[in-house]
Amino acid sequence: MSKKGLPWTAEECATAARMWQELGDMTKIQKCREIGKAIGRSYLAVEFQEKVRGPTFDGIAPVAERLDPRNCPPAHVLEERNRAYAGDVSLTAAWMGDPLPGRSALERMGR
């Protein structure tokens, strides 16, 4: 049975962490392949989990910690966005990220 798409169990994480330490000097790809064979996952799944959870496979860092702060907008920009969307916004505009009335590029060109 394929485990594709199924969340990792605590047992799989513990096995992966133990094996990661035991495999020592192997390359990352070799470790991922060996761990994948042992727990029935692809090496890509193991590589992804190691990247997200770290070599201890013990948890996922909050999204805010995983994001590179250089790629995040400044706090004042996020606050302005939240204030703007707190008003009357259609469900479609909120879901799809449409600009608020009067703030689209086309409407600004007409000014």
VOBA-1610 file (N, C-alpha, C; in pm, whole numbers, padded with zeros to 5 digits, always signed):
BEGIN
Met+00084-00119+00000Met+00000+00000+00000Met+00088+00125+00000Ser+00056+00217-00084Ser+00132+00341-00093Ser+00093+00435+00021Lys+00192+00503+00074Lys+00168+00600+00181Lys+00164+00741+00127Lys+00161+00754-00005Lys+00164+00886-00068Lys+00046+00970-00020Gly+00077+01087+00028Gly-00026+01180+00074Gly-00069+01160+00218Leu-00030+01050+00280Leu-00067+01028+00420Leu+00031+01100+00512Pro-00019+01157+00621Pro+00072+01225+00715Pro+00168+01126+00779Trp+00283+01175+00817Trp+00382+01090+00882Trp+00338+01059+01025Thr+00360+00935+01065Thr+00328+00896+01202Thr+00447+00929+01293Ala+00420+00929+01424Ala+00528+00953+01520Ala+00634+00845+01510Glu+00590+00723+01482Glu+00685+00611+01469Glu+00777+00631+01349Glu+00722+00676+01237Glu+00804+00702+01118Glu+00904+00814+01146Cys+00860+00918+01214Cys+00950+01029+01247Cys+01063+00983+01338Ala+01027+00900+01438Ala+01130+00850+01531Ala+01230+00761+01458Thr+01180+00674+01369Thr+01269+00587+01292Thr+01360+00670+01201Ala+01303+00769+01135Ala+01381+00854+01045Ala+01490+00929+01122Ala+01456+00982+01239Ala+01554+01057+01320Ala+01667+00965+01366Arg+01629+00845+01412Arg+01730+00749+01460Arg+01823+00709+01346Met+01763+00678+01228Met+01844+00636+01114Met+01931+00751+01063Trp+01880+00873+01067Trp+01958+00989+01020Trp+02088+00998+01098Gln+02080+00976+01229Gln+02201+00980+01313Gln+02291+00860+01285Glu+02231+00742+01271Glu+02310+00619+01251Glu+02383+00618+01117Leu+02324+00679+01015Leu+02383+00675+00881Leu+02501+00771+00866Gly+02521+00856+00965Gly+02639+00940+00977Gly+02692+01010+00855Asp+02798+00956+00795Asp+02874+01026+00690Asp+02817+01011+00549Met+02706+00943+00535Met+02646+00928+00402Met+02600+01065+00351Thr+02587+01077+00220Thr+02533+01201+00165Thr+02385+01210+00201Lys+02331+01329+00186Lys+02190+01351+00220Lys+02099+01262+00135Ile+02128+01251+00006Ile+02045+01169-00083Ile+02052+01022-00042Gln+02171+00974-00008Gln+02186+00834+00035Gln+02107+00808+00163Lys+02115+00903+00258Lys+02038+00887+00381Lys+01889+00883+00352Cys+01844+00974+00267Cys+01700+00979+00235Cys+01654+00851+00169Arg+01736+00795+00080Arg+01698+00669+00013Arg+01691+00553+00112Glu+01788+00543+00201Glu+01788+00435+00300Glu+01670+00447+00397Ile+01645+00566+00443Ile+01532+00588+00535Ile+01401+00561+00463Gly+01389+00608+00339Gly+01268+00583+00261Gly+01239+00436+00243Lys+01343+00357+00214Lys+01325+00212+00199Lys+01277+00150+00331Ala+01334+00196+00442Ala+01302+00137+00572Ala+01158+00167+00616Ile+01108+00285+00585Ile+00975+00322+00634Ile+00868+00319+00525Gly+00907+00285+00403Gly+00809+00273+00296Gly+00767+00407+00236Arg+00858+00501+00234Arg+00832+00633+00174Arg+00934+00657+00063Ser+00904+00749-00027Ser+01000+00783-00132Ser+01112+00866-00071Tyr+01226+00865-00137Tyr+01337+00946-00085Tyr+01303+01093-00092Leu+01219+01133-00189Leu+01178+01273-00197Leu+01092+01313-00078Ala+01006+01221-00031Ala+00924+01249+00087Ala+01013+01266+00210Val+01113+01182+00222Val+01205+01191+00336Val+01285+01321+00327Glu+01331+01355+00208Glu+01408+01478+00190Glu+01323+01600+00227Phe+01196+01600+00184Phe+01107+01711+00215Phe+01085+01722+00366Gln+01058+01608+00432Gln+01034+01610+00576Gln+01159+01657+00652Glu+01276+01618+00606Glu+01400+01662+00672Glu+01417+01812+00656Lys+01379+01863+00537Lys+01391+02006+00511Lys+01295+02086+00599Val+01172+02036+00614Val+01069+02107+00690Val+01086+02088+00840Arg+01110+01964+00883Arg+01116+01932+01025Arg+01257+01938+01084Gly+01356+01929+00999Gly+01493+01924+01048Gly+01537+01780+01063Pro+01667+01756+01087Pro+01718+01619+01093Pro+01667+01539+01213Thr+01601+01603+01307Thr+01544+01528+01420Thr+01403+01480+01389Phe+01342+01529+01281Phe+01208+01491+01236Phe+01105+01504+01348Asp+01126+01599+01440Asp+01041+01604+01558Asp+00931+01708+01555Gly+00924+01789+01456Gly+00816+01887+01453Gly+00832+01981+01337Ile+00726+02053+01311Ile+00728+02150+01202Ile+00734+02288+01263Ala+00829+02366+01219Ala+00839+02503+01267Ala+00718+02582+01218Pro+00671+02677+01296Pro+00560+02760+01249Pro+00595+02826+01117Val+00494+02849+01036Val+00517+02905+00903Val+00597+03034+00910Ala+00569+03118+01009Ala+00640+03245+01020Ala+00790+03224+01036Glu+00831+03116+01102Glu+00973+03089+01121Glu+01037+03031+00995Arg+00957+02963+00912Arg+01012+02903+00791Arg+01027+03005+00680Leu+00950+03112+00684Leu+00957+03213+00579Leu+01083+03297+00594Asp+01139+03331+00485Asp+01255+03420+00485Asp+01204+03561+00508Pro+01249+03628+00614Pro+01197+03762+00644Pro+01220+03863+00533Arg+01318+03838+00447Arg+01344+03931+00337Arg+01232+03926+00234Asn+01156+03816+00230Asn+01048+03802+00133Asn+00913+03842+00189Cys+00906+03874+00316Cys+00780+03910+00381Cys+00760+04061+00374Pro+00635+04103+00352Pro+00611+04247+00352Pro+00625+04304+00493Pro+00658+04431+00504Pro+00671+04493+00636Pro+00539+04490+00711Ala+00547+04498+00843Ala+00429+04488+00930Ala+00326+04596+00898His+00373+04720+00868His+00276+04827+00842His+00196+04801+00715Val+00255+04732+00618Val+00184+04699+00495Val+00076+04595+00524Leu+00110+04495+00605Leu+00011+04393+00641Leu-00103+04453+00723Glu-00070+04545+00812Glu-00175+04610+00892Glu-00269+04691+00803Glu-00214+04763+00706Glu-00297+04840+00613Glu-00389+04748+00533Arg-00334+04635+00488Arg-00414+04538+00413Arg-00528+04484+00499Asn-00496+04450+00623Asn-00599+04395+00712Asn-00708+04497+00742Arg-00669+04624+00760Arg-00768+04730+00782Arg-00857+04746+00660Ala-00797+04742+00541Ala-00874+04760+00418Ala-00974+04645+00399Tyr-00931+04523+00426Tyr-01019+04408+00408Tyr-01119+04390+00521Ala-01103+04465+00630Ala-01198+04456+00741Ala-01331+04521+00703Gly-01331+04610+00606Gly-01453+04677+00562Gly-01537+04586+00475Asp-01621+04648+00393Asp-01708+04572+00303Asp-01629+04523+00183Val-01605+04393+00179Val-01533+04330+00069Val-01614+04210+00026Ser-01631+04194-00103Ser-01705+04077-00151Ser-01624+03951-00124Leu-01693+03841-00116Leu-01628+03713-00092Leu-01526+03682-00202Thr-01564+03711-00325Thr-01473+03686-00438Thr-01347+03770-00427Ala-01363+03898-00392Ala-01247+03987-00380Ala-01155+03940-00269Ala-01212+03899-00157Ala-01130+03851-00046Ala-01059+03721-00081Trp-01130+03629-00144Trp-01075+03497-00177Trp-00968+03507-00285Met-00995+03587-00388Met-00903+03594-00502Met-00799+03705-00488Gly-00809+03787-00385Gly-00711+03892-00364Gly-00729+04011-00455Asp-00851+04031-00502Asp-00877+04146-00589Asp-00854+04276-00513Pro-00807+04379-00583Pro-00788+04508-00516Pro-00922+04568-00476Leu-00919+04650-00374Leu-01039+04718-00330Leu-01081+04822-00432Pro-01208+04862-00434Pro-01252+04964-00529Pro-01167+05091-00516Gly-01123+05141-00630Gly-01042+05262-00633Gly-00893+05236-00618Arg-00852+05110-00599Arg-00710+05082-00577Arg-00647+04997-00687Ser-00724+04965-00790Ser-00665+04885-00898Ser-00577+04973-00987Ala-00489+04914-01061Ala-00398+04987-01149Ala-00476+05061-01257Leu-00583+05000-01309Leu-00662+05066-01414Leu-00733+05190-01360Glu-00785+05179-01239Glu-00855+05295-01183Glu-00757+05407-01149Arg-00635+05372-01110Arg-00535+05475-01079Arg-00489+05546-01206Met-00490+05475-01320Met-00449+05538-01446Met-00547+05647-01488Gly-00675+05631-01453Gly-00777+05728-01492Gly-00776+05855-01410Arg-00698+05861-01305Arg-00696+05979-01219Arg-00618+06091-01280
//
